[in-house]
Amino acid sequence: MSKLTIVMYHYVRPIKGSQFPGIKGLELDGFKRQLDHLKEKFNIVSTDQVVDAARNGSSLPSDACWLTFDDGYKDHSNFVLPELLKRNLHGAFFPPRIAIEEDVVLDVNLIHHILSCADDVKNLVLSLNHHCLSNGISESDIIAYYNEYAVPDRFDNAETIYVKRMLQHVLPEQLRTSIAEEMFKEFVKTTAEDFSKELYMSVDDVRGLVNSGMYVGSHGSKHYWLNKISLEEQEKDIKQSVDFLEAVGAPTKDWIMCYPYGAYNDNTLSLLEKYNASIGLTTEVRVADLENDSSFELPRLDTNDFPQ
């Protein structure tokens, strides 16, 4: 069989009653139920099986399903790993190097937690626009940005998408990081550095995943939108991420790239070929077909697409 259902996870934790009850994530009890459902309805396959199928054309079992976990959260070592081991299941984990090695909070997580702590997203838009004006962005440019990027998707309203896109890639890197950190202190009431140690796995945690039989692959070095940086910047980022895999004992032969934000371009694909990657994971929403899909452009389904 060539059909493969790839499930994508991010936050998995006891959310209600936690410090951040507004975070969008999967409740731990829902994750447990979902694992039981997936184990009953699918054949959960290992990363080695997926690589062999993508590289060599080997057959997968019918109803094959592969579990993937993005962003290197502490949730994955604290909550996900024990549940997988309890059920004798395999998972593939994709931590970004900078969050694990340097205690840097990714822009995406700064934004998630700013959003989770705000009573009204309109207050975030006002704060963001105020910071933009204070840093030399004109009112007419802000209006143009809003008109272009405030477009709702299947998960978020227009204002939320506007805040995300402005702080993810629209503003220049140094400016958006500075504004995100200021808004983080304003709405979350703590510093990013202190928060990082609570949010992400340590290097030892990642090594623990490898030693437990799980797969660890690349989620980039600095969690960039790869399609928005130059070929040279992409190459540096990918090389750093592969060096990180080697440092934690993860395989660097036929390694796997999970594109941050699902973003990549032709330069990315050429670099994966150059550095001997085997698979690239996107965020396109459908079941993968290994006979017809490029191995560097495999789609995934979200945890929300399955019963919890």
N, C-alpha and C positions, 0 to 999 in steps of 0.2 A: 504494500500500500504506500502511496505517496502523500496522502492527506495527513496534515499535522495541525492539531489545535494547540497553539502556543498561548498560554495564559500569562498575563502581565500583572504583577503586584508591586505596590509601593509601601505605604504605611500599613502595618498589621499590628494592632495593639488594643488593649482595653481602653477605649476612647472616652466613654461616658464616665464622668466623675474624675477624669484625669485633669492635668494642668491645662490641657488644650482641648476641651470638649467640642470646639467648633471646627477642628481639623477634619478635612475630608479624607477618610481612610476606612479600612475594613476592621470592624470590631473583631477581636480575637475569637469570640464564640462563633461569629459568622464564618471566620476562616476555618475553624475546626469542622463546622458543618459542611462548608464548601469542599474541603479536602475529602471528606467522607463521600460526598456526592460525586466528585470527580473520579475518585478511586473506584466507585461502583459503576459509573457510566463509561469510563475511558480506561485505556491501558497507559499508565503513566510511564514514560520512557526516560532513559538517562540521556545526558548530554552526549556521551560517546556514541549512543545509537543514532542521535540526530546528526552528528558530524559524519558518521559513516554513511548515513543515507544521503546527506547533501554532497559529500565528497566523492563517494564511490558508487552511489546508486543502490545501496543495500535497501532491502524492504523493511518498513516499519510494521508493527502489528496493526490490525484494524483498530480504528478509534484511538489512534495514538495521541497522547497529550503530553506537553512539556511545560513544566512550571518554571517561570522566570521572575526574578525579584530585583528591582532597580534601586539604585541610589545609596546603598550601603548603610541603611538605618540600623541602629541598635536593636530595633524590633526584630530584625532578621536573625540575630544570634540569640536574643532573649526569648522570643516567642515562636518564630517560624521553625528554626532548626529542631527544637524538641518535638514539635508536632510532626515534622517530616520523619524524624528518626523513629518516633513511636509507631508510625504506619509503614516503615520501611520504604519510604518514597525518596526520590532524588529531586533536587532543585538546582537551578543555575542562578548565581548571584552576580550582580554587576555593580560594584562600588566605584565611584569616581575617586581617583587617587588623592586629590587635594583635600577632600573631606576627611579621609582616613589618616593621612600622614601629616597634615598641617593644621588640623582643627579649624578649617575655614568652613563657614556655613554657605552652602550653595545658594545662588540667587533664588533658585526655585523654592528653597525651603524658607529663606527670609520672607519671600512673598507669601507662601502658604500660611506661615504663622502670623504675619501681619494681618492677612485676610481673616484668619480664624479668631483673632482677638478684637476685631473692629465690630462695633454694634451695627454700623451701617456703612456699606461699601462707598456710599456717596461721600462720607467723611474722608475716606482714603483718596478718592479722586481729588477732593479739595486740597488735602495735604500734599499729594503728589504734584499737583499743578502749582501750589505755592512754592515748593522746593524748586521746581523747574524755572519759575519766574525769578526766584532768588539767585539762580545760577545762569542767568542770561538767556534763557529760552523765551522767545517772544510769545505774546498772547496769541498772535495769529498762527504761529507754528503749533502751539498747544491745541488750538481748535482743529487745525489740519490733522494732527496726530489722532485726536479723538475721533474725528470723522472717519479716518482710515482704519483704526484698530479697534474701536468699540463695536465689535461684531460678535454677537453671542454664538456659542457652540453648543454641543449636546450636553455639556456639563455646567457651563457658567453663563451668567448674564453679561450684557454689554460692558457695564462698568468694571466688572471683575476682569474681563478679558483685556480691557484697556490698561488697567493697573499692571496686570501680568506682562503684557507685551512691552510696555514702556520700560519696565524694570528688568525684563529678560534680555532684550536685544535692541530696542529702538534707540534709546539714549546711548551716548558713548560709554564705553565700559567703566572707566573710572568714575564718571558722574553717576551712572545708575547704581554702582556699588555704594557710593557715598550716600546717595539719597535713600537707598534701601536700608542701610545701616541706621540712618537717622530716623526713618519711619519705624524701624524695628524697635528702637529704644522708646519711641513715642507710644507705640501701641502694644508692644509685648512686654515692656518694662524690664528688660534685661539686656545685657550686651551679647553680641553675636558670638564672641569668643567663649564666654561661659556656656552659652546654649549649645555650642558645637559638641562639647564633651558629653552632653546628655543625649544628643540626637543620633550620632553616628557610631558605628563600630570602631574599635581600635584595630591596629595592625594585628595584634594577637587574636582578636575576635575573627578577623578575616582568615588568618592562618588556621583557626579552629574549624572554620567551614571546610577548608581544603582537607584537613586531617580527618574530618567526619565523613568524607566521601562525596561532598558536594562540589559542584563546579564553580569556579570564580573566573569571570571574564572581564573584558574592558568596558567601562562606561566613560571612556575618555579620561584625561588627566585633570582638566579644569571644568568639565561639564559644559563646554561651549556648544552653541548652535554651530555645528561644523560647517554648515552651508553658508555661514555669514562671516567666516574668517578665511584668510588667504591659504593657498596651498602650503606655503612655508610654515604658517602657524599650525595648520592641521597636522603636518608631518611631525613637528615638534611635540604636539599634544599626544599624538598616537604613539610615538616612540616612548614618551614618558609613561604612558599608561601600560605599555608592554613591559617596560623595566619594573614597574610596580608589580605586575603579575609575577615576574620572576622573583622579586623580593619576598613575596608572601607564599611562594611555593606552588603557585598555580601554573598550569601548563601554558607554554608559549609556542608550542607546535600546534598548528591548526586552531589557533585561538579564535575567540568569538568577540565581535564588536556589537555592543548594544548602543545604538546612536542616542545620545542625550537629546531629549525632546523629539526623537524620531527624525532629526534633521541631518541631511547629508547631501552631497552632490557628486558630480563625476570625479572631482578631485579625490573625494573620500574613497570612492570605489577603487580608483587607481592605486591609492596608498594601501588599501587593504590587500590588494593583489601583491603589491611590492613587499609588504611585510608578512606575507604568508598567513593571512587570516583565512578562516574557513567559512564563516557565516557572519552576516550582518542582520541585526534585528531592528525593524522599524516599528512605528505605531499605527501603521495602516490596519484598519479593523476588518479582518476576515480570516478564514481558515487558510493556512498555507498549503500550497500544492508543490511539492518538491520536484515534480517532473517538469513543471512549467514556470515556476517562480525562480528568479535569480537567487542563488544562495546568499548573496549580499543584500537582498531586499525582501526578507521574509516578514510577513504581516503577523500581528498578534491580536488577540482578543483581551479585553480588560476584565478584571475580576467582577466588575458590575454587570458583565454580560452573562453571568452564571448565577444560579440560585445560591443564597447565603443562609 
